[in-house]
């Protein structure tokens, strides 16, 4: 479905670069420093170091991003200089200073092919001028996946030495037939070099002729591989995985500390961050893992698949984000409760950038000047059908007839 897009204003809300430890970003609640765990994994000691850093050098709040990174909020100019060495000492420091991606790959939490991901990371580090948002998503058939990852390149292991791959196009990923691992890595290198030299921010922005020169043998697009839902998962080898998510992508330093403690108690090798803004760890005693699930639920983590908060994305909003004018986290919690028992996915965005969920949702509320633009079946940068206060939007959701479409609930404007 083609939806009209708004032109974003040239202002502080403009996207294009990515914060790091050495280069934090100014937000409404201070500086935001992004931590890029290697291959999306943390040891318990590293998780504790992040929690301590958030308490000592920030305001105690931690964001978990859709790219499996962590963000420490509320850092000040005075504490910025001590936070970076604090995390570098435990292996969580920045790896490049040229503005390129601190971590290039995104893998599922239980991904078992770390050598492949490491090889892609090495390729990326050797390419100067790589756009900061460049992303290579790597999955394997038969395991949990990444859903619809917003990646420039996707690799999917379909055989012991067979990798299907794709390049992002303006209308979605363009898939190519499986090749050997060595050939797939060559395609990754060639494609990233072209992207770096093009001046484009993302692979989908390349002109068609350049993208065609990179193409392989076309194949039908495979179905997305779903991410792990919150809860327990039997791995079939005597281990049980626990997946939990942060509500609207945020947790506290104390909650991260308790998560680390549970991973140690269960003798898990560490914590894997997930693209659903959560964490996964494994244990051998299913009853103990289930006790951890309930305890972490008490700490505010989403620990059940039917938790309505898991179907609503939200950014920090006002006052934490300088681009936001609405209290998105509070509003998202109320919207989630109103949508409980429905199949509607929603997104409450503080502005049209859509940092929490750049893709489409059934219902998207886009904050502007204290009200929300209503976008149905579209992205945050889509043209809203109307502008409402949050209370007015919530009333329409609550009064919607379950037998009718959501569009009918938003079919007329109000003052």
KETI-158580 format. One line per field, with one value per residue (C-alpha): residue number from 1; y, z, x. Coordinates in nm, 3 decimals. Layout:
# KETI-158580
pos [NUM ...]
yy [Y ...]
zz [Z ...]
xx [X ...]
//
This chain:
# KETI-158580
pos [1 2 3 4 5 6 7 8 9 10 11 12 13 14 15 16 17 18 19 20 21 22 23 24 25 26 27 28 29 30 31 32 33 34 35 36 37 38 39 40 41 42 43 44 45 46 47 48 49 50 51 52 53 54 55 56 57 58 59 60 61 62 63 64 65 66 67 68 69 70 71 72 73 74 75 76 77 78 79 80 81 82 83 84 85 86 87 88 89 90 91 92 93 94 95 96 97 98 99 100 101 102 103 104 105 106 107 108 109 110 111 112 113 114 115 116 117 118 119 120 121 122 123 124 125 126 127 128 129 130 131 132 133 134 135 136 137 138 139 140 141 142 143 144 145 146 147 148 149 150 151 152 153 154 155 156 157 158 159 160 161 162 163 164 165 166 167 168 169 170 171 172 173 174 175 176 177 178 179 180 181 182 183 184 185 186 187 188 189 190 191 192 193 194 195 196 197 198 199 200 201 202 203 204 205 206 207 208 209 210 211 212 213 214 215 216 217 218 219 220 221 222 223 224 225 226 227 228 229 230 231 232 233 234 235 236 237 238 239 240 241 242 243 244 245 246 247 248 249 250 251 252 253 254 255 256 257 258 259 260 261 262 263 264 265 266 267 268 269 270 271 272 273 274 275 276 277 278 279 280 281 282 283 284 285 286 287 288 289 290 291 292 293 294 295 296 297 298 299 300 301 302 303 304 305 306 307 308 309 310 311 312 313 314 315 316 317 318 319 320 321 322 323 324 325 326 327 328 329 330 331 332 333 334 335 336 337 338 339 340 341 342 343 344 345 346 347 348 349 350 351 352 353 354 355 356 357 358 359 360 361 362 363 364 365 366 367 368 369 370 371 372 373 374 375 376 377 378 379 380 381 382 383 384 385 386 387 388 389 390 391 392 393 394 395 396 397 398 399 400 401 402 403 404 405 406 407 408 409 410 411 412 413 414 415]
yy [0.000 0.336 0.600 0.966 1.068 1.398 1.591 1.609 1.956 2.056 2.068 1.894 1.602 1.522 1.169 1.064 0.984 0.742 0.820 0.625 0.644 0.893 1.090 1.098 1.273 1.559 1.474 1.625 1.447 1.504 1.320 0.975 0.735 0.421 0.094 -0.166 -0.513 -0.730 -0.950 -0.842 -1.040 -0.939 -1.129 -1.082 -0.867 -0.646 -0.608 -0.499 -0.250 -0.097 -0.076 0.085 0.327 0.427 0.497 0.676 0.870 0.887 0.907 0.531 0.470 0.234 0.194 -0.133 -0.071 -0.272 -0.328 -0.499 -0.206 -0.029 0.342 0.513 0.824 1.138 1.155 1.500 1.677 1.624 1.246 1.174 1.151 0.888 0.671 0.571 0.434 0.265 0.056 0.021 -0.155 -0.440 -0.473 -0.244 0.051 0.204 0.022 0.293 0.668 0.751 0.776 0.430 0.162 0.052 -0.283 -0.386 -0.713 -0.806 -1.170 -1.358 -1.418 -1.793 -1.760 -2.026 -1.903 -1.641 -1.703 -1.583 -1.270 -1.199 -1.229 -0.972 -0.739 -0.763 -0.674 -0.368 -0.245 -0.247 -0.017 0.356 0.585 0.320 0.491 0.479 0.307 0.028 -0.310 -0.672 -0.912 -1.278 -1.568 -1.945 -2.162 -2.371 -2.129 -1.819 -1.516 -1.140 -1.090 -0.809 -0.654 -0.316 -0.434 -0.322 -0.678 -1.001 -1.337 -1.655 -1.982 -2.245 -2.526 -2.604 -2.404 -2.231 -1.874 -1.695 -1.319 -0.998 -0.628 -0.370 -0.198 0.087 -0.165 -0.418 -0.675 -0.826 -1.188 -1.388 -1.762 -1.937 -1.923 -2.059 -1.885 -1.749 -1.609 -1.459 -1.276 -1.149 -1.014 -0.843 -0.680 -0.564 -0.429 -0.239 -0.085 0.040 0.174 0.355 0.516 0.616 0.879 0.707 0.652 0.312 0.040 0.108 0.460 0.337 0.410 0.108 0.069 0.040 -0.208 -0.418 -0.445 -0.602 -0.850 -1.226 -1.484 -1.375 -1.597 -1.559 -1.384 -1.636 -1.592 -1.391 -1.597 -1.491 -1.367 -1.548 -1.454 -1.370 -1.681 -2.021 -2.210 -2.573 -2.596 -2.974 -3.040 -3.026 -2.647 -2.394 -2.041 -1.750 -1.450 -1.128 -0.787 -0.437 -0.246 0.011 -0.048 0.082 -0.061 0.067 0.002 -0.197 -0.418 -0.490 -0.583 -0.834 -0.977 -1.030 -1.197 -1.445 -1.532 -1.612 -1.810 -2.024 -2.065 -1.906 -1.809 -1.457 -1.240 -1.206 -0.892 -0.937 -0.722 -0.716 -0.487 -0.762 -1.026 -1.403 -1.639 -2.014 -2.256 -2.632 -2.644 -2.552 -2.485 -2.240 -2.070 -2.036 -1.884 -1.630 -1.556 -1.472 -1.270 -1.063 -1.006 -0.852 -0.624 -0.486 -0.701 -0.846 -1.219 -1.351 -1.352 -1.209 -0.899 -0.613 -0.393 -0.622 -0.513 -0.139 0.035 0.368 0.603 0.794 1.105 1.418 1.524 1.274 1.349 1.702 1.612 1.494 1.702 1.421 1.179 0.874 0.615 0.703 0.719 0.390 0.207 0.329 0.248 -0.104 -0.168 -0.043 -0.278 -0.582 -0.886 -0.746 -0.829 -0.463 -0.356 0.008 0.264 0.581 0.804 1.137 1.270 1.164 1.011 0.692 0.587 0.308 0.149 0.300 0.049 0.042 -0.041 -0.090 0.225 0.488 0.797 1.064 1.344 1.704 2.016 1.818 1.628 1.312 1.263 0.940 0.718 0.394 0.102 0.325 0.453 0.747 0.962 0.885 1.157 1.154 1.132 1.365 1.530 1.443 1.481 1.153 1.133 1.172 0.904 0.669 0.720 0.615 0.302 0.208 0.264 0.086 -0.193 -0.517 -0.633 -0.324 -0.193 0.053 0.301 0.334 0.445 0.726 0.813 1.168 1.454 1.626 1.977]
zz [0.000 -0.102 0.164 0.120 0.316 0.484 0.428 0.763 0.877 0.881 1.256 1.551 1.484 1.154 1.142 0.985 1.239 1.528 1.883 2.051 2.375 2.234 2.054 2.262 2.139 2.311 2.412 2.639 2.948 2.882 2.664 2.527 2.499 2.292 2.385 2.112 2.271 2.047 1.834 2.061 2.365 2.720 3.001 3.342 3.441 3.135 3.208 3.562 3.427 3.203 3.499 3.717 3.438 3.403 3.777 3.820 3.495 3.375 3.521 3.575 3.266 2.990 2.646 2.451 2.076 1.785 1.674 2.003 2.143 2.478 2.544 2.869 2.920 3.121 3.076 3.141 2.987 3.320 3.331 2.959 2.982 3.257 3.118 2.805 2.986 3.242 2.967 2.753 3.047 3.020 2.642 2.551 2.406 2.061 1.786 1.519 1.518 1.156 1.211 1.068 1.237 1.574 1.510 1.159 1.218 1.372 1.466 1.650 2.023 1.982 1.657 1.646 1.365 1.538 1.299 1.008 1.196 1.299 0.935 0.830 1.111 0.995 0.640 0.766 0.982 0.679 0.475 0.546 0.502 0.565 0.656 1.031 0.986 0.761 0.879 0.779 0.924 0.956 1.022 0.989 0.871 1.146 1.428 1.570 1.352 1.324 1.180 0.924 0.995 0.834 0.694 0.398 0.336 0.466 0.483 0.552 0.608 0.429 0.409 0.573 0.296 0.134 0.203 0.040 0.041 -0.031 -0.095 0.030 -0.240 -0.221 -0.200 0.030 0.014 -0.322 -0.271 -0.457 -0.480 -0.232 -0.282 -0.084 0.236 0.072 -0.219 0.015 0.206 -0.123 -0.212 0.129 0.079 -0.273 -0.178 0.126 -0.071 -0.331 -0.058 0.113 -0.212 -0.325 -0.066 0.003 0.364 0.306 0.041 -0.058 -0.160 -0.424 -0.782 -0.967 -1.201 -0.916 -0.730 -1.044 -1.090 -0.744 -0.801 -0.811 -0.945 -0.841 -0.623 -0.457 -0.122 0.165 0.452 0.749 1.045 1.361 1.667 2.000 2.183 2.554 2.773 2.795 2.496 2.501 2.301 2.269 2.429 2.794 2.806 2.833 2.695 2.859 2.645 2.813 2.663 2.801 2.808 2.529 2.505 2.847 3.178 3.486 3.597 3.894 3.664 3.445 3.757 3.855 3.503 3.525 3.865 3.726 3.431 3.677 3.905 3.611 3.492 3.159 2.944 2.928 2.799 2.433 2.326 2.089 1.809 2.009 2.260 2.511 2.641 2.612 2.835 2.888 3.181 3.236 3.514 3.360 3.698 3.788 3.450 3.510 3.853 3.679 3.434 3.712 3.908 3.606 3.530 3.874 3.777 3.488 3.203 2.953 3.030 2.862 2.494 2.553 2.740 2.545 2.594 2.357 2.068 2.112 2.019 2.176 2.193 2.512 2.399 2.611 2.823 2.763 2.391 2.261 1.943 2.130 2.252 2.401 2.695 2.471 2.735 2.953 2.652 2.510 2.837 2.833 2.464 2.520 2.789 2.559 2.282 2.510 2.352 1.999 1.722 1.659 1.665 1.739 1.759 1.969 1.825 1.964 1.615 1.250 1.271 1.420 1.604 1.798 1.489 1.147 0.975 0.935 1.211 1.209 1.421 1.453 1.671 1.574 1.823 1.712 1.920 2.203 1.985 1.774 1.402 1.325 1.062 0.976 0.826 0.769 0.892 1.127 0.831 0.654 0.604 0.903 0.844 1.133 1.443 1.785 2.149 2.305 2.507 2.191 2.012 2.310 2.325 1.962 2.022 2.327 2.147 1.827 1.715 1.715 1.403 1.206 1.081 1.279 0.995 1.083 1.433 1.285 0.991 1.099 1.255 1.583 1.702]
xx [0.000 0.147 0.105 0.193 0.499 0.561 0.881 1.056 1.162 1.526 1.566 1.722 1.489 1.660 1.801 2.129 2.399 2.428 2.544 2.821 3.017 3.266 2.996 2.677 2.363 2.189 1.831 1.571 1.705 2.074 2.321 2.240 2.535 2.489 2.659 2.714 2.760 2.979 2.749 2.464 2.584 2.669 2.832 2.675 2.975 2.927 2.556 2.641 2.894 2.627 2.388 2.655 2.740 2.375 2.353 2.686 2.708 2.346 1.996 1.954 1.741 1.853 1.700 1.714 1.706 1.567 1.928 2.012 2.209 2.181 2.149 2.240 2.031 2.088 2.465 2.612 2.912 3.087 3.025 3.064 3.442 3.435 3.156 3.349 3.659 3.433 3.270 3.581 3.746 3.492 3.506 3.216 3.404 3.367 3.556 3.576 3.610 3.521 3.146 3.082 2.870 3.005 2.839 2.744 2.558 2.226 2.171 1.899 1.966 2.025 2.218 2.489 2.714 2.926 3.218 3.006 2.900 3.260 3.369 3.107 3.215 3.576 3.472 3.287 3.573 3.802 3.573 3.619 3.323 3.060 2.729 2.658 2.321 2.451 2.321 2.373 2.113 2.213 1.976 1.972 1.684 1.527 1.606 1.442 1.494 1.474 1.127 1.126 1.465 1.534 1.868 2.077 2.194 2.042 2.216 2.022 2.207 1.996 2.256 2.594 2.766 2.472 2.364 2.071 2.123 1.940 1.992 1.746 1.546 1.296 1.009 1.176 1.456 1.551 1.656 1.918 1.981 2.210 2.585 2.879 2.982 3.295 3.095 2.835 3.108 3.246 2.901 2.882 3.221 3.146 2.804 2.931 3.217 2.969 2.739 3.028 3.138 2.790 2.710 2.376 2.272 2.112 2.125 1.763 1.870 2.115 2.017 1.880 2.177 2.426 2.207 2.161 2.537 2.558 2.274 2.297 2.050 1.703 1.485 1.144 1.157 1.152 0.911 1.039 1.158 0.976 1.158 1.131 0.813 0.836 0.830 0.997 1.136 1.252 1.574 1.556 1.895 1.797 1.817 1.538 1.560 1.385 1.293 1.184 1.126 1.151 0.825 0.851 1.225 1.324 1.440 1.618 1.974 1.842 1.631 1.934 2.131 1.863 1.860 2.236 2.196 1.944 2.169 2.448 2.219 2.112 2.473 2.385 2.683 2.545 2.265 2.174 1.993 1.700 1.554 1.232 1.408 1.464 1.699 1.735 1.931 1.932 1.936 1.924 1.665 1.330 1.170 1.447 1.412 1.040 1.106 1.330 1.049 0.804 1.059 1.156 0.789 0.768 1.055 0.853 0.983 0.735 0.748 0.432 0.344 -0.004 0.117 -0.047 0.260 0.446 0.225 0.281 0.605 0.694 0.991 1.082 0.890 0.866 1.038 1.320 1.350 1.394 1.204 0.894 0.600 0.387 0.441 0.461 0.552 0.253 0.024 0.156 0.083 -0.276 -0.318 -0.181 -0.439 -0.716 -0.598 -0.574 -0.737 -0.721 -0.477 -0.397 -0.034 0.033 0.309 0.316 0.585 0.696 0.765 0.765 1.116 0.968 1.286 1.110 0.954 1.030 0.800 0.424 0.177 -0.199 -0.234 0.037 0.006 0.258 0.315 0.318 0.260 0.104 -0.144 -0.122 -0.151 -0.339 -0.177 -0.359 -0.165 0.134 0.467 0.526 0.626 0.298 0.040 -0.201 -0.572 -0.644 -0.497 -0.639 -0.558 -0.453 -0.775 -0.981 -0.778 -0.808 -1.185 -1.213 -1.008 -1.215 -1.543 -1.443 -1.675 -1.470 -1.656 -1.552 -1.220 -1.014 -1.054 -1.421 -1.332 -1.124 -1.349 -1.439 -1.248 -1.322 -1.239]
//
